[in-house]
Amino acid sequence: MNCNVKSELRRSMDAIHFSGDDKERMVALLMSAEAPRQHRSGKKLLLLALAATLVVGALTGAAVFTRWSRSAQTAYNPPQQVKEQAEKSGLSVMLEDKQKEVAPGEVLSATDQGITITAVQSIVDSYGADLFFRVEGFTLPEGRDPELFWDRDDVTIDGSTEFHSSMTGWFYDGTTRNEAGEWVYASNGQPVEFGNDKYQSAIYQWVADDGSLEYQMNIRFRDSGERYWGKEFSIHFNGIGVGAEKGGIMEEPLVSGSWDLHWTLTGADSTKNSVTLTPNMEIGDSGLTLLEAEVGQKTIRAVYQSDHDWDGWKQLEMLSPPLAKICMQDGTAISVAPTEENYKRWEEERICVVTYTTVDGILDISKLESLAYLMGREKDADGNPSIKVYEYIPIS
């Protein structure tokens, strides 16, 4: 195969949404095989891409190359093994694939006004849900940000709106961070560009090559997620349009309609898909002791006790030192961010329970190394406080 054929092969695999790593592995396998040097049509190349899936599957013990939504793939960039773990535990469900065997009464895609909204993927554990939707048929005005419209009373589980402590949504903007921490476009790795307007606004890539957009909804459960498993999740979208103009405050619906989706909610039980540790260890000399931690694939729950009184939480200050990342045995790390700090036990016991979510990965709980707490920063050779200092608590 020559370079042009190799490029065509990659484009053919793009059509069926393989990740970059998956594509490179399959291209390498095909390139290593003896093949006649002849022109191949797009249809034949697509068949080759599908055949490569079978080849790689055979070589890796019947592995299946799981297609994730564009935004979830970019945000978490999970290796194939972690994808398989996430699906096996029930954390991730490809709703789009589920449509082929959709249960009676479930609706995963709806069309109105020439616009189709499809539920593509769910990532759900005991603490919350990330739901991913694809929007097709909407033409986004140049220079504007997309906005999807729904009311909180139109999102229910088992007919009730009283299931969340927080709920929000946003469109995927086509950007990410590379290994050097630089802000780049996910499609090509090039630095994000900025406009020449007075706000010097970033130029996003909201629209995919196929003309679709992706919308992510984040939900934090009020109670343990297990009580919702097997219940119907329902959402009604009533419009799509654009966000406020630069410097403005009003969103603007451009197309009004009715898109109703509902399906049976499932997820991963965090008590069964996590590692629990009880170190009872002070974090550096902070006076804050980690009593217990539950580290799951997507959510971490930690219980802390302070040796001194502190009322910063009353002014909405964050507990310090913060848990910054989970270190893995292979030397990599996945960043985390707090989603809730619970101080119900503070007045009597000085105990705080904090829930975190992973930011840029899904955890392989069989390969955890340590919890990394950010203690501060040291100055570099130029006198800038750029060197982060961590305190590590091992996960045994």
C-alpha positions as CSV (number, residue, x, y, z in Angstrom):
1,M,0.0,0.0,0.0
2,N,1.2,3.5,-0.8
3,C,0.8,6.6,1.4
4,N,-2.4,7.6,-0.5
5,V,-4.0,4.3,0.1
6,K,-3.0,4.5,3.8
7,S,-4.7,7.9,4.0
8,E,-7.8,6.6,2.3
9,L,-7.9,3.7,4.7
10,R,-7.7,6.1,7.7
11,R,-10.5,8.2,6.2
12,S,-12.6,5.1,5.7
13,M,-12.2,4.2,9.3
14,D,-13.1,7.8,10.3
15,A,-16.5,7.0,8.7
16,I,-17.1,4.4,11.3
17,H,-15.6,6.5,14.1
18,F,-12.5,4.5,15.2
19,S,-10.2,6.3,17.6
20,G,-6.7,7.4,16.5
21,D,-5.0,4.6,18.4
22,D,-7.4,2.0,16.9
23,K,-6.8,3.3,13.4
24,E,-3.0,3.2,13.7
25,R,-3.0,-0.3,15.0
26,M,-5.3,-1.5,12.2
27,V,-3.3,0.3,9.5
28,A,-0.1,-1.2,10.8
29,L,-1.6,-4.7,10.6
30,L,-2.8,-4.1,7.0
31,M,0.5,-2.6,6.0
32,S,2.4,-5.6,7.2
33,A,0.4,-7.9,5.0
34,E,1.4,-8.7,1.5
35,A,-1.2,-7.1,-0.8
36,P,-1.4,-6.4,-4.6
37,R,-0.5,-2.8,-5.4
38,Q,-3.7,-1.8,-7.1
39,H,-6.2,1.0,-6.7
40,R,-8.9,0.3,-4.0
41,S,-12.3,2.0,-4.0
42,G,-13.7,3.6,-0.9
43,K,-16.1,0.7,-0.5
44,K,-13.3,-1.8,-0.6
45,L,-11.2,0.2,1.8
46,L,-14.2,0.4,4.2
47,L,-14.4,-3.4,4.0
48,L,-10.6,-3.6,4.7
49,A,-11.2,-1.4,7.8
50,L,-13.9,-3.7,9.0
51,A,-11.7,-6.7,8.2
52,A,-8.9,-5.1,10.2
53,T,-11.3,-4.9,13.2
54,L,-11.7,-8.7,13.0
55,V,-7.9,-9.2,12.6
56,V,-7.1,-7.1,15.6
57,G,-9.9,-8.8,17.5
58,A,-8.5,-12.2,16.8
59,L,-5.0,-11.1,17.8
60,T,-6.1,-9.5,21.1
61,G,-8.4,-12.3,22.3
62,A,-11.7,-11.4,20.8
63,A,-11.4,-7.7,21.7
64,V,-14.0,-5.4,20.2
65,F,-13.1,-1.9,19.1
66,T,-15.7,0.1,20.9
67,R,-16.9,3.3,19.3
68,W,-17.3,6.2,21.8
69,S,-19.0,9.5,21.1
70,R,-16.6,12.2,19.8
71,S,-16.7,14.3,22.9
72,A,-16.3,11.4,25.4
73,Q,-13.4,10.0,23.4
74,T,-11.7,13.4,23.4
75,A,-12.4,14.1,27.1
76,Y,-11.3,10.7,28.5
77,N,-9.2,9.2,25.7
78,P,-9.5,5.7,27.2
79,P,-7.3,2.9,25.9
80,Q,-9.3,-0.1,24.5
81,Q,-8.8,-2.1,27.7
82,V,-10.4,0.6,29.8
83,K,-13.3,1.0,27.3
84,E,-14.0,-2.7,27.7
85,Q,-13.9,-2.5,31.5
86,A,-16.3,0.4,31.4
87,E,-18.8,-1.4,29.3
88,K,-18.4,-4.7,31.3
89,S,-19.1,-2.9,34.6
90,G,-22.1,-1.0,33.1
91,L,-20.4,2.4,33.4
92,S,-20.5,3.1,29.7
93,V,-23.4,2.2,27.4
94,M,-23.4,2.9,23.7
95,L,-27.0,3.9,23.4
96,E,-26.7,4.4,19.6
97,D,-25.8,0.7,19.2
98,K,-28.5,-0.2,21.6
99,Q,-31.1,1.1,19.1
100,K,-30.6,-2.0,17.1
101,E,-32.2,-3.9,20.0
102,V,-34.2,-1.1,21.6
103,A,-36.7,-2.3,24.2
104,P,-40.4,-1.6,23.5
105,G,-41.4,2.0,24.3
106,E,-37.8,3.3,24.3
107,V,-37.0,6.2,22.0
108,L,-33.4,7.1,21.5
109,S,-33.7,9.4,18.4
110,A,-36.3,12.0,17.4
111,T,-36.7,14.3,14.4
112,D,-38.6,17.5,14.2
113,Q,-38.2,20.6,11.9
114,G,-35.6,18.6,9.9
115,I,-33.4,18.3,13.0
116,T,-32.6,14.9,14.6
117,I,-31.4,14.5,18.2
118,T,-30.0,11.1,19.1
119,A,-28.9,9.7,22.5
120,V,-25.5,8.3,21.7
121,Q,-23.8,7.3,24.9
122,S,-24.2,7.2,28.7
123,I,-21.5,7.1,31.4
124,V,-23.2,6.5,34.7
125,D,-22.1,5.4,38.2
126,S,-23.6,5.7,41.7
127,Y,-22.9,9.4,41.9
128,G,-23.8,10.9,38.5
129,A,-24.3,10.6,34.8
130,D,-22.8,12.0,31.7
131,L,-25.2,11.7,28.7
132,F,-24.1,12.4,25.2
133,F,-26.4,13.5,22.3
134,R,-25.8,14.1,18.6
135,V,-27.6,16.8,16.8
136,E,-28.0,16.6,13.0
137,G,-29.6,18.9,10.5
138,F,-29.0,22.2,12.2
139,T,-27.0,24.9,10.5
140,L,-25.0,26.9,13.0
141,P,-24.6,30.5,12.1
142,E,-21.0,31.5,11.6
143,G,-19.2,32.9,14.6
144,R,-22.0,31.8,17.0
145,D,-22.0,29.2,19.8
146,P,-24.7,26.5,19.7
147,E,-27.3,26.2,22.5
148,L,-29.8,23.4,23.1
149,F,-33.0,24.3,25.1
150,W,-34.7,22.2,27.7
151,D,-36.5,22.9,31.0
152,R,-35.6,21.2,34.3
153,D,-39.1,20.0,34.7
154,D,-38.8,18.2,31.4
155,V,-36.0,15.9,32.7
156,T,-37.2,13.0,34.8
157,I,-36.4,9.6,36.2
158,D,-39.3,7.4,36.8
159,G,-41.5,10.4,36.2
160,S,-39.9,12.4,39.0
161,T,-37.8,15.6,38.8
162,E,-36.4,15.2,42.3
163,F,-33.4,13.1,41.4
164,H,-30.5,15.5,41.0
165,S,-28.4,17.8,43.1
166,S,-27.1,19.6,40.0
167,M,-27.7,19.3,36.2
168,T,-26.2,21.2,33.3
169,G,-25.3,20.8,29.7
170,W,-23.0,22.1,27.0
171,F,-21.9,21.5,23.4
172,Y,-18.6,19.9,22.6
173,D,-16.3,22.7,21.1
174,G,-13.8,20.5,19.3
175,T,-10.8,21.4,21.5
176,T,-8.6,19.6,24.0
177,R,-5.3,19.7,25.7
178,N,-2.2,17.9,24.2
179,E,0.4,16.2,26.3
180,A,2.2,19.4,26.8
181,G,-0.9,21.0,28.2
182,E,-1.4,23.2,25.1
183,W,-4.9,24.1,24.0
184,V,-5.4,22.5,20.5
185,Y,-8.0,21.3,18.1
186,A,-8.9,17.6,18.7
187,S,-9.3,17.0,15.0
188,N,-5.7,17.9,13.9
189,G,-3.7,18.9,17.0
190,Q,-3.1,22.4,15.8
191,P,-3.2,25.3,18.3
192,V,-6.6,26.9,18.9
193,E,-7.0,30.1,16.8
194,F,-8.4,33.4,18.0
195,G,-10.6,35.9,16.2
196,N,-9.8,39.6,15.5
197,D,-12.8,40.9,17.3
198,K,-12.4,43.1,20.4
199,Y,-12.9,40.1,22.6
200,Q,-10.2,38.1,20.7
201,S,-12.6,35.1,21.1
202,A,-11.4,31.6,20.5
203,I,-12.5,30.0,17.3
204,Y,-14.1,26.7,18.1
205,Q,-14.8,23.6,16.0
206,W,-18.4,23.0,17.1
207,V,-19.4,21.2,13.9
208,A,-17.9,17.8,12.9
209,D,-16.9,16.9,9.4
210,D,-20.2,15.2,8.9
211,G,-22.1,18.3,9.9
212,S,-23.3,17.1,13.3
213,L,-22.8,18.6,16.8
214,E,-22.5,16.8,20.1
215,Y,-24.1,17.9,23.3
216,Q,-23.2,16.6,26.8
217,M,-25.4,16.7,29.9
218,N,-23.9,16.3,33.3
219,I,-26.1,15.2,36.2
220,R,-25.1,14.7,39.9
221,F,-27.5,12.4,41.7
222,R,-29.2,13.5,44.9
223,D,-29.3,9.9,46.2
224,S,-27.3,6.8,45.4
225,G,-27.6,6.0,41.7
226,E,-28.6,2.4,42.3
227,R,-32.1,3.4,43.2
228,Y,-32.5,4.7,39.6
229,W,-31.2,1.7,37.8
230,G,-34.0,0.0,35.7
231,K,-36.1,3.2,35.8
232,E,-37.0,5.3,32.8
233,F,-34.9,8.4,32.1
234,S,-36.8,11.0,30.0
235,I,-35.9,14.3,28.5
236,H,-37.8,16.8,26.3
237,F,-35.8,19.3,24.2
238,N,-37.9,22.2,23.0
239,G,-35.5,24.2,20.8
240,I,-32.0,24.7,19.4
241,G,-30.3,28.0,18.6
242,V,-27.3,30.0,19.7
243,G,-25.8,31.3,22.9
244,A,-25.6,35.0,23.8
245,E,-23.5,37.1,21.5
246,K,-20.1,38.3,22.7
247,G,-20.8,40.8,25.5
248,G,-24.5,39.8,25.6
249,I,-26.5,37.8,28.1
250,M,-29.5,36.4,26.1
251,E,-29.6,33.0,24.4
252,E,-31.6,32.9,21.2
253,P,-33.6,29.9,20.0
254,L,-33.6,29.7,16.3
255,V,-35.6,26.5,15.8
256,S,-38.5,25.5,18.1
257,G,-39.7,21.9,18.1
258,S,-40.3,18.8,20.2
259,W,-37.8,16.1,20.7
260,D,-38.7,13.5,23.3
261,L,-36.2,10.8,24.2
262,H,-36.5,8.1,26.9
263,W,-34.8,4.9,27.8
264,T,-34.1,2.6,30.7
265,L,-31.2,4.0,32.8
266,T,-28.4,1.7,33.8
267,G,-25.0,2.3,35.4
268,A,-22.1,0.9,37.3
269,D,-22.5,0.2,41.1
270,S,-19.5,2.2,42.5
271,T,-19.4,0.0,45.7
272,K,-18.7,-3.0,43.4
273,N,-16.4,-1.3,40.9
274,S,-14.0,0.5,43.2
275,V,-11.1,0.2,45.5
276,T,-11.5,1.3,49.2
277,L,-8.6,2.4,51.4
278,T,-8.5,3.4,55.0
279,P,-5.1,5.0,55.4
280,N,-6.0,7.3,58.4
281,M,-3.0,9.3,57.3
282,E,-2.3,13.1,57.6
283,I,-1.7,14.8,54.3
284,G,1.7,16.4,54.8
285,D,1.6,18.7,57.8
286,S,-1.7,20.2,56.8
287,G,-3.6,18.9,59.8
288,L,-6.0,17.2,57.5
289,T,-6.2,13.4,57.7
290,L,-7.6,11.1,55.0
291,L,-9.7,8.6,56.9
292,E,-11.2,6.7,54.0
293,A,-11.4,6.8,50.2
294,E,-13.4,5.0,47.6
295,V,-11.8,5.1,44.2
296,G,-14.1,4.1,41.3
297,Q,-13.7,4.2,37.6
298,K,-15.2,7.7,37.3
299,T,-15.8,9.0,40.8
300,I,-13.7,9.3,44.0
301,R,-15.3,9.7,47.4
302,A,-13.0,10.7,50.3
303,V,-13.6,11.3,54.0
304,Y,-11.4,13.8,55.8
305,Q,-11.0,14.9,59.4
306,S,-9.3,18.1,60.5
307,D,-7.3,18.6,63.7
308,H,-8.3,22.2,63.9
309,D,-11.5,24.2,63.4
310,W,-12.0,26.0,60.1
311,D,-14.9,28.0,58.9
312,G,-13.7,28.7,55.4
313,W,-16.4,26.4,54.0
314,K,-19.0,28.9,55.3
315,Q,-17.5,31.4,52.8
316,L,-17.5,28.7,50.1
317,E,-13.8,28.2,50.3
318,M,-12.5,24.8,49.1
319,L,-11.0,22.3,51.4
320,S,-7.2,22.3,51.3
321,P,-4.9,20.7,50.3
322,P,-6.9,19.6,47.3
323,L,-6.8,16.1,45.7
324,A,-5.4,16.9,42.2
325,K,-4.9,13.6,40.5
326,I,-4.8,9.8,40.7
327,C,-1.5,8.3,39.9
328,M,-1.3,5.0,38.0
329,Q,1.2,2.2,38.2
330,D,2.5,2.9,34.6
331,G,3.5,6.4,35.6
332,T,0.6,8.3,34.1
333,A,-1.9,10.3,36.1
334,I,-5.6,11.3,35.7
335,S,-6.7,14.7,36.9
336,V,-9.8,15.0,39.2
337,A,-12.0,17.9,40.3
338,P,-14.4,18.2,43.3
339,T,-18.1,18.0,42.6
340,E,-19.4,18.2,46.2
341,E,-18.1,19.0,49.6
342,N,-20.3,17.9,52.5
343,Y,-19.8,19.5,55.9
344,K,-22.8,18.0,57.7
345,R,-20.4,16.3,60.2
346,W,-18.0,19.3,60.6
347,E,-19.5,21.0,63.6
348,E,-19.3,18.0,65.8
349,E,-16.5,15.9,64.4
350,R,-14.7,18.2,62.0
351,I,-15.3,15.7,59.2
352,C,-15.8,16.6,55.6
353,V,-16.9,14.2,52.8
354,V,-15.7,15.2,49.3
355,T,-16.8,13.7,46.0
356,Y,-14.5,14.1,43.0
357,T,-14.9,13.2,39.3
358,T,-12.2,12.4,36.8
359,V,-11.5,15.1,34.3
360,D,-9.4,13.6,31.6
361,G,-9.7,9.8,31.9
362,I,-11.5,6.7,33.1
363,L,-9.6,4.8,35.9
364,D,-8.4,1.2,35.6
365,I,-9.0,0.4,39.2
366,S,-6.7,-2.7,39.0
367,K,-3.7,-0.4,38.3
368,L,-4.0,2.4,40.9
369,E,-0.8,3.7,42.5
370,S,-1.6,6.7,44.7
371,L,-3.6,9.8,45.5
372,A,-1.7,13.0,44.8
373,Y,-2.5,16.1,46.8
374,L,-1.3,19.5,45.6
375,M,0.6,21.1,48.6
376,G,1.9,24.2,46.8
377,R,4.3,25.4,44.2
378,E,8.1,26.0,44.2
379,K,9.9,28.6,42.1
380,D,11.7,27.5,38.9
381,A,15.1,28.9,37.8
382,D,13.4,32.1,36.6
383,G,11.8,32.7,39.9
384,N,8.3,31.7,38.7
385,P,6.2,29.5,41.0
386,S,5.7,26.9,38.3
387,I,6.8,23.7,40.0
388,K,3.9,21.8,41.6
389,V,4.6,20.0,44.9
390,Y,2.6,16.9,45.8
391,E,2.0,14.7,48.8
392,Y,1.2,11.1,47.8
393,I,-0.9,8.7,49.7
394,P,-0.4,5.1,48.4
395,I,-3.3,2.9,47.3
396,S,-2.5,-0.6,48.4
